[in-house]
């Protein structure tokens, strides 16, 4: 029997890649075997060699961004030295193909959409010789929703009960800081819905995270999507991204009707001067209006704000601070501006003397991501000249102080209520440990400890906790109150409540410390009904 060809598809930063997933599915349709391989920040030569040798691939494919460039080049060099053909695509190869080609480690560099050319690459990979290939869209748009997952990715989805979805590729807007302003491609919404149904059947999904920000553009697409959900009796907690200039009451009403719980908007700034400078094509009034619409329809209003932009001054920061005070968003994500190749602002910074003299893509951020203090590239003050990073950090801290005070007020008030009798904190995930870290700063009279549903996922964060882990089997005390970090919505009703009953055999009072909890009545009855 003839041996099937094998593709090793590598990706970086996190153990999930949409492009690797759909291209791998296409390869499988072509009769190839596929190994999906996550090369994390701590991947060294030894374990890269091991991963490649264990796969024994006929072809190695890599997809990467500029921030992942160094690690991608390392993997390509090792694979090439071992005699394997190596091809690549993604944002960085698309905007800097000559930079990638100059390494001599790649047999083909795909610019843009690889779906329409991938079958040809698989058929003729042995003849590739450092070519730059212009991608094109596939004629069958439904294939963009067909995905293949590794075993570890499947386990992640089963454990988190979360499924990430794209409803489009690229973006029709041209924000000057964004490198995804490629050809806009709306995916067939029925095919997206069918993919979600398959995920529900395969991984018991309860939460859907829609990653692109174009899902809210069309009311008709939303209605078609909603109709599919109702026909198949599907209900999820939806988390999505949106644009404030493409958001209205009818859109919000439709979103709320099929289970959308929160929407994140890239506000970036509340300064109209800066919005125009970055070509956001939105107004400050749009942001205020979106906040009111979300409040009206009980949608959690989350925002992202950018600091350290060229020309950003004290007046811009004060305007944004005032917006936050007035609107009081349900959640705020802050990050520093970083100029990425292929964007207008990268060129602007280059032409206007913002880059340091020793700048190159090899020392793009000059940040050691293996450092224990590393928080993320967008969470580190940048390396540009003529940017007042002290001021940027000052206002970022002011805004986050407002955010933390609001969260602390909710958390401490409700925990104080729980502390009248024996209680535990029950849940998992990033917010769960943020709450634990806050609670560890105080002494509690009746706290029995915490119970992490997926206890090993955030194990490194337990070293800084003063609260004990609640041992269900050794503890002779039983809690009368369970404090949960999810709000009383879909996930609580379908997952958390069942876990409380099945794992702890708990049927007492439940208090939520989620800042998304919209209601004043945040106690449940002893029957566990919100």
N, C-alpha and C positions, 0 to 999 in steps of 0.2 A: 504494500500500500504506500502510495506517495505521501511523503511528509508534508504537512501543511506549513506554509510560510508563517513566521512568527514576528510580530511587531511589538517592540517595547516602546511605550509612550510615556515620556517623562514630563513632569510638571513640578512647580515650585511654590513656596510660600504657604500653601495649605493643601490638605489631602482631598481636594475636590477641584476639578477643572471641567467646565462645560465644554470647551472646544475639544479637549482630549476625549471626553465622553462620547460626543456625537461622531467624531472622526473615527474613533475605535469601533463604534457600532457599524459604521460604513465599511471598515476593514473586515469585520466579521461577516458581513453580507457578501464580501468578495471572497470568503473562504479562508481568511487568515485567522490564526490564533493571536490573542492580544494579552499583553501584560501591562497593566497600568502601574506606574511607579512614581511615588511621591519622593522627591529628593529634597529633604528639609534643610534648614540652615546648618544643622550639625552633620550633614552628610560629608564624609571625607573620602579621600582617594580609595581607602580600603573598602568601605562599604559600598561605594559606587561601583568598584570593580566586581565586588561580590554580586550585587544586584544584576549587573549586565551579564556576568558569566552564568549565573543561575537561569537567566531568561534564555540565553543562547539565541539572540534575535537575528533575523535576517536583515532587519531594518530598525533603526532607532529614530524616533520622532520626538521633538521637544517643542513645547510652547512656553513662551516666557515674555515678561515685561522687562522694562529697563532696570528696575530694582532687582530683578532676578538674573540679570545678564551674567554676572560673575560666576554664579553657580552653574548656569546653563553652559557657559564656555568650558567649565571644568569637566562636566559630564561629557560634552561633545569631544573634548580632547582625549579623554580616556577611552570612549567608545571608538573613536577613529583610530587610535593607536592599537586597539585590539582587532582592527580589520573590519569593523562594521560600517555600513553605509549610514549616514546621519543626515536627517532633514529637519527643518525647523519652520515655525510660523509663530504668530502671536503679534502683540502690539509692537515690541521692540524690533523684531525682524522686519515688520511692515514699514516702520518709519525710519529705520537705520539699517537697510539691507547691506550697504557697503561696509559698515562697521562689522557686521556679522561675517560677511564674505572675507574680510581681511584676515580673519583668524586661520583660514585654511582648514577648519575642522568640520565644515558642513558641505554636503554634496548637493543640497538644494535649499534655497531660502524662498519661502512663499510669502508674497506680499498680499495682504488682504484676506479675503474669504477663501479658505482652502477646500471647502466642501466640493466645489465644482471641478477641482483638478486632482483631488486626492486619489481617485480610482486610477487615473493615468499615472500618477507617481508610483503607486503600488505595482502597476503592471511593468513599468520601465525603470524601477529603482536601480537596477544594476548598471544602467548606462548614465546615471547622473554624475556630474563632474563639476560641482560648485556653481550650479546654475541659479540665477535669480528668476523666479517664476511668478508671474502675475496671476493671482487667484481670481475666481469668479464664483458667482452664486450657483448652487445646484438647481437644476430644473424642477426637482421635486422638493418643495419647501417643507413637506411633512417630515423629511429625513432629519431636519434640524431639531426635531423633538424626540428622536429615537436615540436612547442613551445606553451606554454600557458602563457598569460599575465594578470596581474591585471588591474583594471580600471585606476589606477594612472600611471601604466607603459604605457598603451595605450595612455593616454593623453600626457605623456612626448614625446612619439614618434611622435604623431600628431603635437605637438607644435614645436618640434625641427626638424621635418621631417628627422630624423636620425635613422638608423637601424643598430644595432651592430650584426656582423655575425662571427661565427667560421667556418672555412673550414676544421679544423682538431682538434683532441683532443691530449693532450700530446705533446711531442717534441722528435725528433730523436737525438738531440744533448745532451751533458752532461756538460753544463756550471756549474762551481763549486759553483756559487752563487745562482743558480735557483732551486726552489723546485718543478718545474713542469716537471721534466725529467722523466715522467712516460711512459708507453707503448704508442707508437705513433700510432694514428688511423686517417687515411685520410677519411674524410666523402665524400660520393658520390657527385661529383661536380654538377651533374644535380639536385639532391635533394636540395642542397644549393641554386642553382639558382631559383628553384621553390618556395622555402621559401621566397626569396627576391621578387619574383613576387607577392606572396600573401601579403607581407608587403606593397608593392606599392598599391595594390588594397584596402587594409584595412586602411592604415594610411597615404596615399599620400606621401610616402617616396621620398626624392630627394637626400639624402646623405647616402652612405653605408660605415660604418666603419668596416673593416675586422681586427679582434682583434689578431688572431694568426699570427705568422711570417713565416708560411710555404706555404702560398698561392702562393708565387713567385718561389717555387722550381721547378715546372713542367710547361714547355711551352705547352705541350699537354693539361693539365688541363685548362690552361688559354685560349687556343683556343676553347676548348669545352664550357667553360663558356661564352666566347665572342659570340660564335655562337648562344647560347640560348638567350642572350640579343638582338642580332640583329633580330632573328626570332620573338621575342615578342615585338620588337620595344621599348626596354627599354634603358633609358639613365640616369645615375646617376653621381654624383660627388663621386668618390671612394677615401677613405683614408685608407691606409694599412700600415702594418709593414713588415719588411723584414730583411734579413741577407745579409751583404755586400759580403760574400763569395759565395752566391747563387744568384747572380744578374749579368745580362749581357745585351747587347744591344737588343737581340731578346726579352728577357723578358720585358724590358722597353718599347720597341716598341709596344708589345701586350697590355701592361697595358695602355699606352697612347691612344691606339686606342679605348678602351671602356670607357674612361672618368676618369682614375685615375689622380688625381691632385697632390697628395703628397704621399711620402713614408717616414716612420720613421724607422731609423735603430739604433739598440742598439749598437752603437760603443763602449761604456763603457770607452774606453781610446785609445789614439794614441801611447801608449807605447807597443812595441812588447813584452818586458819583462813581463809586467802585463797581456797582452792578453794571453800569454802562462801560466802564473800563475793561471788565472781564467779559463783556458781550453776553451777559446772562439772558438778555431778552425778557426780563421780568422787572416788575416794579416793587417798591417797598409796600405799596398799597395792596399788591397781589398777596404778599406774605401776611399782612394783617387780615385780609379777607379769608385766606385759607385757614388761619387759626380760628376765626369765628365759625366757619363752616364745619370744621372738625368738632368744635365744641357743641355745636347744634346737633350733630348726628352721633355724638358719643364716640368719636374716633380719637384715639390718642394722637396728639400733634407733636411729632418729633422733628428736630431740625439739626442740620449740620452747619457749622460756622468755620470760616477760614481766617487765619491770622498770618501776618508777615508777608502780605502782598506788596509788590511795588506800588508806590504812591500812597499806601494806606497810612493815615495819620491819626492824631488824637481825636479829631472831630469824627472821623469814620468809626473809631472804636466806641466813642461815647454814644453815637447814634445807635449802634448795635446793642450796647449795654442797656440803653433805654428801651429798645424793642423787647429785649428779654424780660426786663422788669414789668413791662406792661402786658405782655402776652402770656408769660409764665408757661413756656412749652413743657410738655410732659417729660421730655428727655432732650438733652443737648449733647451733640458730639462735636468736639472741637479738634482742629488739626492745623498744622502749619502748611502754608503754601510750598509746593515743590514744583519747579519748572521741568516738565518732561519733554524729551525730544519729540518732535512732530507737532507740538502745540505752538500757537502764536506767541504765548508768553515766554516760551523757551527762547524763541528768536528775539523777542523784545529784550529779555534779560541779557542775551548775548551781545546785542547791538548797542545797549545802553550801559554797559560796564557794570552789570550786577554780579557777574561770575568772578570768582577769585582768579588771580593770574595763573595759578597752577591747575586750573580746572581741566578735567578730562572725564570721560565716561568711566575710566578705571577707578577714579576716586570721587565718584559722583556726589556722594553724601559724606564720605569720610567718617562713617559711623560703623562701629563694630556691633553687628547684630547678634553676635554670640555672647556679648557682655550680659551679665545678670541684670544690669540696669537698663538694658535696651527695652523700650516701650513700643517701638514701631517707628517706621521712617517718617510718618506724618505727625508723630507725637514728639519728635525731636526738633529743637530750633534749627533752622536751616543754615546754609553756608554762604548765602548771598551777601554781597557788599551793599552798603547804603540801605539796609533794612534795619530798623530799630527793633531788634528782637527782645530787648528788655521791655519795651513798651508793649509789644505783642504778647509776651508772656504775662505781663502785669494784668492786661485786660482779659486774657484767657483765664487767669486765676480768679479774677473778679467775677466773671460769668459763671465759672464752675463752682465758686463759693456760694453763689445764689442757688445753683442747682443742688448742691450738697445740703445746704440748709433746709431747702424744701423737702428733700428726701428724708433727712434726719428727723424733721418734724413729724412726718408720717410714721416712720419706723419707730422712733422712741415712744411716741404717744400710744401706739398700738401694742408695743412690747410691754410697756408699763401696765397696760390693762391685763395682758396675759400673765404678768408676773405675780398676780394675786394668788395663783395656784400653780402646781407643777405643770411645766410646759416644755415642749421641744420645738426646735426649728426644723422644718421638713421641706426638702426640695433638692435642687441641684442646679448647676450652671453658674455662669459668671455673676449674675445679680445675687444669687443665693450666697456666694462667697463675699460679695461686697457687703451684704447685710451682716454676715458673720463677722467681718472685719470691723464694722461699726459697733456691733454689740460687744466685741471683745475689749473695747475701750472702757466699758463700765462693768460694775458688779451687779449681778442679778440674784435675787433672793431664792427664787423657785425654779431656775433654769436647770433642766436635767441634761441638756446638751443638744447636739444637732445630729440629724440623720440625713446623710447624703444618699439619694436614690442610686446614683452612679458613683460610688465612693472613690474610685481610683482616678476619675477623669481630671480632677483638680487637686490631686494629692499634695503637690508642692506648696499649695496655699495654706495647708493646715498647720504648717510650722509656726505661723504668726498668730495663731488663735489661742485665746485664753479659755474659751469654752470647750468643754469635753465632747468627745464623740459619744453619742447615745448608743449603748450596746443593748440591743433588743433582748438578747439571750441571757446576759449576765445581770442586767439592772433589775433590782427588786422593786423600784419605783415605776409607776406608770403615769404618763402625762394625762392631765385632765383637759389640757388645751394644746392644740397643734397650731403652730404659726407657719403659714406657707408664704412663699415668695411669688407665687403666681396670683393673678387676680381671678375673680370669680367669673370666668368666661368658659369658653369651649374646652380648653386644655385642662382646666381644673375639673370640670364635670366629667370629662371622658378618661382622664389619666390620673391626675393627682389624687382625687377622691378614692378611686379604686385602689391605688397603691397604699393609701393610708389604711384602708380597710383590710387589704390582703397582707401587707407587710407588718403592720402594727396592730391589726385587729382593733382599730381605733374608731370610736363612734361618739366622740365628745365634741366640744366646741372647736371651731376653726376660725382663726383670725388671719386675714391677708395683710401683709405689709407691702404689697405691690403699690407703687406710686401710680400705676395705671388704673387702680380700682376707682371707678367713677362714683360709686354710691357711698352714702354716709353709713348705711347699715352693713358694716363689714363683718359682723359676727354671723356664723351659721348656727342653725339649730342643732340639737344633739343627733338628729337624724342625718346630718351632713348635707342638708339642702341649703343652697345659698339664698 
